[in-house]
Amino acid sequence: MVTVAPDTAEGVAKFTRTNPYPFPLLADVDHTVFDAYDVTNTLMSLGQRPAVFIVDAEGIVRFDAIGTQQWQIASNDDVISALGRL
């Protein structure tokens, strides 16, 4: 499991110093990953749209949830259920 942030490596390091994560937080300064998965920045969502993807070992997306607002993130139960189906 990894998290991808639309930030620099320095920005990610600064954030994780005060917000520990139990898994890696990767920088995507050029939005390469965000663009590939259609996670975009919009004025109406006050910034980055929240998104969760489960990609299997073959690189196939098995679950996706892209919100339009910051509070619209997939629930832990939904993500765990999707992981259980792999």
Sequence and secondary structure as in RCSB ss.txt:
>XXXX:A:sequence
MVTVAPDTAEGVAKFTRTNPYPFPLLADVDHTVFDAYDVTNTLMSLGQRPAVFIVDAEGIVRFDAIGTQQWQIAS
NDDVISALGRL
>XXXX:A:secstr
  EEESS HHHHHHHHHHS  SS EEE TT HHHHHTT  EEGGGTEE  EEEEE TTS EEEEEE SSTT    
HHHHHHHHHT 
